[in-house]
Amino acid sequence: MSFVQLVVLVVQLVVNNAKTGSVIATNPFNYMIGPSVGVIIQTGARFTPCIRPNTLYDKPGYQVQCPEGISSPNKMWYNNAQVSICTLDEICGMGGLNGQPPNQWYRFIVPVFLHGGVIHFLMNMSFQCRTGFQMEQDFGWWRMAAIYFISGIGGFLFGGNYSGMSPSVGCSGALFGLIACLLIDLLQNWRLVKNPAWELTKLVFLILISFLLGMLPYLDNFAHVGGFFCGFLAGLIFMPQIYFNKTDKLIKVTLQVVAIPLLILVYSLMILGFYNVWNDCPWCKYLTCIPGMPWCEQKWNQTLIAP
């Protein structure tokens, strides 16, 4: 997985160089040292206007200023400069919309393989390679793969309900799911862990630091929350169990059985909430960026500009 994500990042940078003449985005500058917004969108970021209709951008004839990394033959003057004007079909790419309402549902899956830049990639890989590999050896690759993708996709679904129109990429939601599994393993095997209170303190500290990092560009704290919750439920289902007595076995098996319909319910509610726009939360944006940071406007629905 890590190798695939590295290859995909290299492809993003190569595509950005082909489209802009620069390996990384410089105008505006990508603080993650990575590709432009346009390239991130066209390589598969979770970007709401490309996934569901009725976001204003899919109205017939509606055009916006092309994000950096996307060009169009259509030009107009805006703020004393000639700019390219794009339709939503040109912005989304990945085969286009072909005259149909936006329905690129796979944008909830593809972003797990993408990153916003080199710094974003290194931050995620520092945990994935150090802790994820060990968990794979301890619990089995297929269990970790199931939890990883359930968490990652669930994170992007949850984030899609609250994060507005800004693009989002990365495996952070999946990694938060793995953190949730570490919490389950610690709580369920408390008596086997040396100094479990200290281990719990370190885990809580890791979670808090990760949420602070979610304030950076292209990182989505709502994806972190969704990934953690989905990962917790998936962990109850897929993690191997150690039973200390009959009562302990009854509790753990009950939690496992209850987690299955609960995970299905959570996924169903997130999908329905996203496509029916149930969640209107104007203040939620402050959980993804501290006001005053130079990239906040980009995270707060300012990706596309209508001249």
Salt bridges, closest charged atoms under 4 A:
GLU199 OE2 - LYS202 NZ 3.31
ASP220 OD2 - ARG46 NH1 2.97
ASP248 OD2 - LYS252 NZ 2.97
